[in-house]
Amino acid sequence: MRMNTYTGKRFDPMQMTPEEVSLRDIAHALSLLCRGGGHMKYFYTVGLHSLNCAREAASRGWSDRLVLACLLHDASEAYLSDIIRPVKVHLSNYLEIEEQIMQTILTHFHLGDLTPEEHALWHQIDDEMLSQELKSLMNGEHEMVPVPLTSKPDFRERPHEEVEEEFYQLAESLVQKMQA
């Protein structure tokens, strides 16, 4: 079975190749995908979450490579959609598929050789950003004390077009800096 993407690509996501990865498809899809299965106080996207993670990595002085890894850490969701963590951990086949697609995306962006330590760093920022999001954007987490960050996350409700373009531009600039 084939999927259709925003840019008009058609391919089997189970057999996805690095050539089929499109930054525009990723930026567009993540700008329209709501975090938390939609159980947020308002429309807060995976794209904006990813931008916040990348900004946090940059504020910590991490390399462009790690900032890009943080920006792209949920890129597989552009092709799979998002499943909330409490459910995702029980879907072993989903996790395998997600990992396969993520590796294809990372290969496309010359990040296929991320070390276990680098993976742990972007996971750390993802978890720390989640703690901020739970406190700020979800009901029922009023007592929670989030992990402090070095940046100030952008939790505003923003038009998806703005988020898409900001994501795309940041990724493009990071890729160009890495290739220089």
C-alpha positions in Angstrom: 0.0 0.0 0.0 1.2 3.5 -0.8 0.7 6.7 1.1 0.3 10.2 -0.5 2.3 13.1 1.0 1.7 16.8 0.9 4.3 17.3 -1.8 2.6 14.6 -4.0 5.0 11.8 -3.3 3.6 8.3 -3.3 5.4 5.4 -1.7 5.1 2.5 0.7 6.0 3.8 4.1 7.0 0.2 5.1 9.7 0.3 2.4 10.6 4.0 2.6 13.9 5.1 1.2 16.0 8.2 2.1 15.2 9.6 -1.3 11.5 9.6 -0.5 12.0 11.8 2.6 10.9 15.4 2.2 11.7 18.2 4.6 8.6 20.0 3.3 6.4 17.0 3.9 7.8 16.7 7.5 7.4 20.4 8.3 3.9 20.5 6.9 2.6 17.3 8.6 4.1 18.1 12.0 2.6 21.7 11.8 -0.8 20.1 11.5 -0.4 17.3 14.1 -1.6 18.2 17.6 0.5 17.0 20.6 -1.0 14.8 23.3 -3.6 13.2 21.1 -5.4 16.5 20.9 -5.9 16.7 24.7 -4.2 20.0 25.0 -5.8 23.3 26.2 -5.5 24.5 22.6 -4.0 23.5 19.3 -0.3 22.9 20.1 1.5 21.1 17.4 4.3 18.5 17.2 6.0 20.9 14.9 6.1 23.6 17.6 7.2 21.1 20.2 10.1 20.1 17.9 11.1 23.7 17.4 11.0 24.2 21.2 13.3 21.1 21.6 15.7 22.4 19.0 15.8 25.9 20.7 16.5 24.2 24.0 19.4 22.3 22.5 20.8 25.5 20.9 20.5 27.3 24.2 22.6 24.6 25.9 25.3 25.2 23.3 24.9 21.8 21.6 26.3 21.2 18.1 24.2 22.0 15.0 24.0 18.2 14.5 22.3 17.7 17.9 20.1 20.7 17.4 18.9 19.2 14.1 18.4 15.8 15.8 16.2 17.5 18.4 14.3 19.3 15.6 13.7 16.0 13.8 13.2 13.7 16.8 9.5 13.3 16.0 9.8 13.4 12.2 8.6 9.8 11.8 5.2 11.1 13.0 4.9 13.0 9.7 4.5 9.6 8.1 2.8 7.6 10.9 0.9 10.2 12.9 1.3 10.5 16.7 0.3 8.0 19.4 0.4 9.1 23.0 3.3 7.6 25.1 1.1 5.6 27.5 -0.3 3.6 24.5 2.8 3.6 22.2 4.9 1.6 24.7 2.4 -1.3 24.3 2.6 -1.4 20.5 5.8 -3.2 19.9 5.2 -3.5 16.2 4.5 0.2 16.0 7.8 1.0 17.8 9.7 -1.2 15.3 8.0 0.6 12.3 8.6 4.0 13.9 12.3 3.2 14.4 12.6 1.9 10.8 11.1 5.1 9.4 13.1 7.3 11.8 16.4 5.7 10.7 15.4 6.4 7.1 14.8 10.0 7.9 18.0 10.3 9.9 20.0 8.8 7.0 18.4 11.3 4.6 19.7 14.1 6.9 23.1 12.6 7.4 22.3 11.8 11.0 22.1 8.0 10.7 25.3 7.6 12.7 24.1 9.3 15.9 25.7 7.7 18.8 23.8 6.2 21.8 24.9 9.2 23.8 23.5 11.7 21.2 20.2 9.8 21.1 20.1 10.0 24.9 20.6 13.8 24.7 17.7 14.4 22.4 15.5 12.0 24.4 16.4 14.0 27.5 15.3 17.3 26.0 12.1 15.7 24.7 11.3 14.4 28.2 12.2 17.8 29.8 10.0 19.7 27.3 7.2 17.3 27.9 7.3 18.1 31.6 6.9 21.8 30.7 4.1 21.0 28.3 2.2 18.9 30.8 2.3 21.8 33.4 1.5 24.6 30.9 -0.7 23.0 28.3 -2.7 20.1 29.9 -5.4 20.2 32.6 -4.8 18.0 35.7 -1.1 18.8 36.1 -1.3 21.9 38.3 0.8 20.4 41.1 3.5 19.2 38.8 7.0 20.8 39.1 8.5 20.8 35.6 12.2 20.3 34.9 13.8 23.7 34.5 15.0 24.6 30.9 17.7 27.0 29.7 15.3 28.5 27.1 11.8 29.8 27.2 9.5 27.5 25.2 7.0 29.1 22.8 3.7 27.7 24.0 1.5 30.2 22.1 -1.2 28.9 19.8 0.2 29.7 16.4 -1.1 29.3 12.8 0.2 26.1 11.3 1.7 27.9 8.3 4.0 29.9 10.6 5.1 26.7 12.4 5.7 24.9 9.1 7.8 27.6 7.7 9.8 28.2 10.8 10.5 24.4 11.1 11.5 24.2 7.4 13.8 27.3 7.6 15.5 26.1 10.7 16.1 22.6 9.3 17.4 24.0 6.0 19.8 26.4 7.8 21.1 23.6 10.0 21.6 21.2 7.1 23.5 23.9 5.2 25.7 24.7 8.2 26.5 21.0 8.6 27.4 20.7 4.9 29.7 23.7 4.9 
